Amino acid sequence: MTALLEKKLKIGLVSVSDRASSGVYTDQGIPELQAWLERALIDEFDVETRLIPDEQAEIEKTLIELVDDCQCHLVLTTGGTGPAKRDVTPDATLAVADREMPGFGEQMRQVSLHFVPTAILSRQVGVIRKNTLILNLPGQPKAIKETLEGVKDEKGNVLVKGIFAAVPYCLQLIDGIYIDTQPDVIESFRPKSARR
């Protein structure tokens, strides 16, 4: 039991963008994700970042490296989830997956539909590879925050839960790591029997 308590969360952040990876513009996905995680997580964590083009083989290789070699507990991708021919992040994610977690994709679209009708075009997926949860997030910083936190009213009350509410318990079930969140950013949920 002591070994489980000593695990430090390791997160892989992958921004998938032809233009950002070639220097046409500055990537905004990774800085947005890292800043959000720093606000949301109570626990300390280490980060591995990758900025890569929209190439399926490259995305697959990167995800495998972050899971198998770097041993990240959580990998978050941003970008490449639409219907365009170059949007292959979900395809690459499914190709390296052991199991799919369809609820994450469903909830991301549910949240995004409150903001844009084109959310139905998103192909975001959530999967497990070995002991790692991999989640595809949108490419826009505003949409990343909305997807993670959910829909809130003007007083900050949660109307539709964001996907990150389920992430700590999911990681606990997959690998035994125990993390928690700042309730004012995102309140994590786990059954009473799983709380410490």
N, C-alpha and C positions, 0 to 999 in steps of 0.2 A: 504493500500500500504506500509506503514511503516513497518508492521510486516514482509512482504516479504523480505524487504531489510535487516532485522536483522537476518534472518536464516543463521546459520553457516553450511556449508557443512559437512556431516558425511558420511564416506566411510567405508564399510566393506571389508576386504581383507581375502580371504579364500584360503589356500594352501591345495590341496587334494593330499595326497601322503602316501601310506602305509609305505614306508621306512623312509621318513623324519619324519612322525608322531611317528614312533617307535624308533627314534634316530639312525637309521643305518647311515644316513648322515644328514648334516645340511640343512635345507630348504633354498632355494635361491629365491623362488617365491615372498614371502612377502617382503623381503628386497629390491628386484628389483622393485617391484610395488611401494612401499613407496618412494623410492629414485626418481623414475620417476615422481610420482605425485608431489613431493616437487619441482622438477625442472619445471614441466609443468604448475602447477596451480598458478595463481596470488593470489587467495583468500586463507585464512587460512582454515584448515579443521581438523576435529577430525577423528581418525581411531580406528576401532575395528578389531582385528586380530584373526584368528582361524587357527590352523594347525590340520587337521583331516585325517583319513584314507579313502581309496577308498571304502566306504560303503554307498550305496544309502540312507538308512534310516538316517544315521548320517549327510550326506550332506543336505538332505531335512530339517532335524531338525535345522541345523546350519543356513541355508538360511532363514527359517521362523523366527528364533530368531533374526537375524540381521535386518530383515525387520519389523517384528511385535513388538518386544520388544525394540530393540536398535534404531529403527526408522532411519536406514541409508537411505540416498538418493540414494546411488550408492553402489552396491556390485560387486566386481571383484573377480572371482575365477581363480585359475591357476592350471592346471594339470587335468588328467583324462578325456581327450576329444577325445582320439583315438578310434580305433575299438577293442582293447583288451577287454576281458570279464570283467576285473576289472575297465575299464574306464567307469564310470557311472555318471560323473558330469553332462553332458547334460540331461541325463534321470531324474536325481534328480531335475535339474533346471526347466525342463518342467513340472514336477509333481507338483511343487509349484506355477507355473505361473498363472496369470490371462489372460495375452495376450502375444503372441510371437512377437518379432521384428526381422523378418528374415533377414533384410538388414544387421544387424551387423555380423551375421555368414557368409553371402555371402561375405561381404567386408573383413573379416578376412582371409578367404580362398584366396581371390583375392590377397591380400597383400603377404601372405605367399608363394603363387605359384611363386612369383618372386625370391624366395630364395631356395625353395625345392619342388621337384615334388610330394612329399608325403603329401603336404598340402591338397590334395583332400581326404585324409583319416581322416581329422579333422571333428569332429561333433559339434564344438562350436556353441552355441546359445546365443541369446540375448532375454530377456523377461522382462515384467513388472509384478511385484507383488505389489498390492495396489499402493503406490506412489513411488515405488523404481524401478530403472533400475538395472537388474542383467546381467552381461556379463561374459561368460566363455572365459578365455584367455589361450594361450598355457602354457606348463609347463617350457620351457627353457627360462632363462633370456633374451637371445638375441632375441628370437622369441616374447617375451612379448613386448619389446621395438619396434620391427618392426611392430607388429600388431597395437600398439597404435599410432605410429608416421607415418607409411606408408613407401613408397619406395622413397628414395632420390638419386639424382645423386651425383657425387663426389664434386660438388659445394654446395650441400645442398638444391638444388631445388627439390620440391616435384613432383614426377612423378605419384604416386598413393597415394591418401589420406589415412591416418590411421583412425581407427574407432573413436578415441577420438575427432576428429574434429567435430563430430556430438553430442557428449555427453552433452556439456553445454546446447545447445538448447533443446535437448531431456528432460533433467532434468527440464528446465524452463517450458516446455509444460506439464510435468507430475505433478509437484508440486509447480511451481512458484518460485523456487530458482534460483537466478541469479549468475552464476560464469563465470569466463573467464580464458583464458590460455595465457602463454608466447608465442608469435608468432614465436620466434626463435626455440622453441621446437615443438609445434603443434599449428597451427592457427585454432581457433574454427570458425565455421560458424553459422550465424543465419541471417534471413532476416532483412533488414533495419528496418522494422516495429517492430521488437522484440528487437532491441538494445537500451541500455540505455546510 
